[in-house]
Amino acid sequence: MRTMNKLDVMLWRMVTRSKGQAAAVLVVIALGVSLFTALAPVGQHLEDSTLEYYLEQSFADAGFYVEHLPASVIDDVRSIEGVRQVEGRISVELSLVTEPGDRANVRLLSVPGGGPSINRLLLREGRLIRDPDKDVLVIAQFADARGIRPGDEIAVRAGGHRIDLVVAGIVRSPEFIYLIEDIRSMMPAGERYGILYADERLAALLPGTEGAYNEALVLYENGIATGAGSEKNEEAVIEEIENILRPYGLRATVPRADQISHALVNEEVEGVKSMGGSVSVLFLFVAAAMIAMMVSRMVKKDRVSIGVLKALGYSDRAILVHYIKYAAASGLIGGLAGIAFGYGLALALNDVLMEFFEIPGSGLNIDLSYIAGGLLLSCALCTAAGLYGARGIQRIAPAVSMQPEAPREGRHILAEHLPVVWKRLRFSQKLVVKNVFRNKKRSAFVMAGVALTFALLLFTTTLPGVVDEMLIKQYEEHRTMDYEVRFSAPVASYAVADLTGELAGRSRAEGRIEDVFELSAGHRRKTATVTGLASPSAMVHLQDLDQRPVAAKPGQVLLSQNLADALRVVPGDRLSVRSLASDERETTLVVGGIVRQMLGINAYMDLEDMGERLLERGAVNGAYIGTGDPDAVQALQEIERVSSVSSSGDMGAMFGEYMRLTRVMITAMVILSGILGFAIVYSATVISIGERKTELSSLRVMGFYKDEIFGMILAETVLISAAGFAAGVPLGRMMTAYSEKAFSTDMYTLYMAPTPSAVFYSAVLTLLFLAAAGIATYGRIRRLDFLQALKDRIS
Amino acid sequence: MTALLEARNLKKSYWRGEVEVRALVHADFSLEQGDFVVILGPSGSGKSTLLNILGGMDTPDSGEVIMAGQMVTGMNERELTEYRRTSIGFVFQYYNIMPSLTAKENVELAREIADDPLDVDEVLAAVGLTDRADHFPSQMSGGEQQRVAIARAVAKNPDILMCDEPTGALDYETGVSILALLCDINKRLDKTVIVITHNVAIADIGDRVLRMRSGEIVEDRINPDPLSPVDITW
């Protein structure tokens, strides 16, 4: 058997002597590589599977919502250059007939006799539609949540009429990978909202449809959406289509990028991918910095050995390789462990995501390039760090190395030139301050580590507040109605009060107007939902950016931040609001303020003012209901002019699930941040103790107690950490500000300012991790063999 | 006269791998206040082990150390630290001063933990470093660094100054000046000084000489006529 060469023996012994640090480095590398190996391929797989799914099922490039769309107009749209395929369909909001106390809304979409050619359905179970008068297909998420099976009979209520249907099959659609009722729901609630597909003949007979299409789905010619290979871009095609559809009451245009399901899945994909990139690289850089410090310390410690090796005839290169081997081995071992762990994580995460999104597709095959890439990145960074740390080898001359080392250069620090401060310090405090500034690079590394840990924790502890505001406060404080009803046609506002007559107990109703309009300021245009609210509204409580109550006055419009940003307007600016359906309904308003709102892109007006300017004087097209009646849904659905009822009361389960996901994410983030903070502070402190062994030993000989020495080192860590905390607050704020910017879209605006309690909790957590590192290093001081250290000058 | 420090039948051995090293076979003596003692012996004779045990840095396998009537042997770690803190001042061959502190600050460091410390400026003046007080170790010669180490040891106002090869890393002239300084401290401040050395010439300056060989004190003699350091040569 070949024996280990003597340099390798030395290397091995060196590593076993610093097990704790070596382990800390390996854990950080393994975490970095595992995140790299797991998240990027999972994100990529999710993206690829989704795109493949889109392609196979001909997912629409754009959807147009129109009031009444005659079939002949479909052909006009088809003739536009750049349009490959168009399909009209009927879409109608209905409610499912359920047991008392239960409720569910469904959207029924018509499909042509041979099945849709755009947004094609994937039959999971059962059969396709045979009986056009009775058969429906049910979207899988809804069927699974409610236990609906092929062959089941279900009934829907439309305009007060009950319609009995037969479930022919269970389907999936590329259009509803992420199925939510509207953006305000945020989380899918399978049992509360679903999609039914029925033959065009059945759909045309439903009340409110008047037998005409109200949606047009479009597929572009290749290259339009990407802008490649065609002179015409998407915007031009959309404009042409809108011009054709406008006379038929165009209500909204939704290009694929704005389609809710697609946008949310996309967001998830980007989130997973970017976390895989940024967090893993962060971990690997921290590991590299730790290795550089460790190797640099080893070289200093082995000064005599290096001199002896050189004297024996070993080349600088051979000795350098000896130290780099340690760094490279750490990269390799940590990398392999990371790959193994990452592989398991990837499979688990992929299963969760694919199941959550109901995306058909092959299992996850992690591309070798991710594994090789992760390993290569880890080995390369660690080796480079080793090289950096060991660069001092060349400066060690054999003869000089065997002499005792000259004392390190001492310097006065800045604080000494500030007599007001310096004179007030006790001597031991001065010593601590001097030691902090003695190795500025290491102090900066620890400070950066603490700042990073604190910032990551601040970011993490800010998240629950965001989720709370986005999902809970919205319903508990900002939108306090129990139900929202939509009317099939505008009604006089005074008639709204009649709704409560159908409900048991004390109930109240408040009319509202809601419709989609095009808002424009200069050449900027944006389509958004504009809501007219009673003044004052008892159900919708808008807040400005400083979270003070705000309401629109006549002549004014309030905008959500994302809408104001899109139009580049500020309070006081004028903008015009135009109905997509008719050029006649257009008005100019002054921006009265910006509304703090996380979900959706919206504008708000005074109810009466909006009725007068954009609908009919004194009319409303929906109402908010506040009631304690448990059977309110049933009662409201019975009313003929009510087209749909949505509830904001029973979302507990939905929030529960979201909160559970948030908790899992927060726990993972806290653990990751903690490991990072612990590893940085622990390794830096251990190196610092090792480097000052002789000094600390002479303090012990002089009569300093172990606790006093530990106290000094602790005080140094506390001082550096305090600076880290100070830097962590703005760093955390930068992270949240970046997230606000990066994740704010047309669909939501993120407000992520850390609250004092988030600062408090992140400080407490950071302190806990620092304390753990402190306890781990205390053992080093306890075990310090000062006699040995003083005997062995090269310690 | 009552003994300041007594060593009674001290023994110490330790294991180096599988080999038992009998570092101290037998040591029995007592020292009085104001003695200038030179412990002389070649490498491995056990003199450093003896000094470490006397100074509370190490413990004997058997035997007793009694300091001003107080039993040092059997003290726990905290008590030994307290003993070193109040009674002993160490000076090492390689100075062991803090590189990040100036000369004056190194001396102040010792004052921090002493109950009855001497005035820092006076101590620095005594070791001839008044002009170098604000210099860092890296700006000083070896002799000056050793003066700082001596000043630091003296500033605590200990009962005994224990010096382990204090001139071992210095050239002849500087070594003589350091020995002169130790003699001066012994006389002026009435401090008991123990100097460990392998240098035979240095034995002539001690008023008591303990010669060691193979872990034993083979000679314990009083020097009625010690020489001044400037009169010795090696």
Boltz contact constraints between the chains, C-beta under 6 A:
constraints:
  - contact:
      token1: [A, 404]
      token2: [B, 94]
      max_distance: 6.0
  - contact:
      token1: [A, 407]
      token2: [B, 99]
      max_distance: 6.0
  - contact:
      token1: [A, 407]
      token2: [B, 137]
      max_distance: 6.0
  - contact:
      token1: [A, 407]
      token2: [B, 138]
      max_distance: 6.0
  - contact:
      token1: [A, 408]
      token2: [B, 99]
      max_distance: 6.0
  - contact:
      token1: [A, 409]
      token2: [B, 138]
      max_distance: 6.0
  - contact:
      token1: [A, 410]
      token2: [B, 99]
      max_distance: 6.0
  - contact:
      token1: [A, 410]
      token2: [B, 100]
      max_distance: 6.0
  - contact:
      token1: [A, 410]
      token2: [B, 136]
      max_distance: 6.0
  - contact:
      token1: [A, 410]
      token2: [B, 138]
      max_distance: 6.0
  - contact:
      token1: [A, 427]
      token2: [B, 108]
      max_distance: 6.0
  - contact:
      token1: [A, 427]
      token2: [B, 112]
      max_distance: 6.0
  - contact:
      token1: [A, 428]
      token2: [B, 112]
      max_distance: 6.0
  - contact:
      token1: [A, 434]
      token2: [B, 100]
      max_distance: 6.0
  - contact:
      token1: [A, 438]
      token2: [B, 100]
      max_distance: 6.0
  - contact:
      token1: [A, 695]
      token2: [B, 98]
      max_distance: 6.0
  - contact:
      token1: [A, 698]
      token2: [B, 96]
      max_distance: 6.0
  - contact:
      token1: [A, 701]
      token2: [B, 90]
      max_distance: 6.0
  - contact:
      token1: [A, 703]
      token2: [B, 81]
      max_distance: 6.0
  - contact:
      token1: [A, 703]
      token2: [B, 84]
      max_distance: 6.0
  - contact:
      token1: [A, 703]
      token2: [B, 85]
      max_distance: 6.0
  - contact:
      token1: [A, 703]
      token2: [B, 113]
      max_distance: 6.0
  - contact:
      token1: [A, 705]
      token2: [B, 81]
      max_distance: 6.0
  - contact:
      token1: [A, 787]
      token2: [B, 57]
      max_distance: 6.0
  - contact:
      token1: [A, 793]
      token2: [B, 94]
      max_distance: 6.0
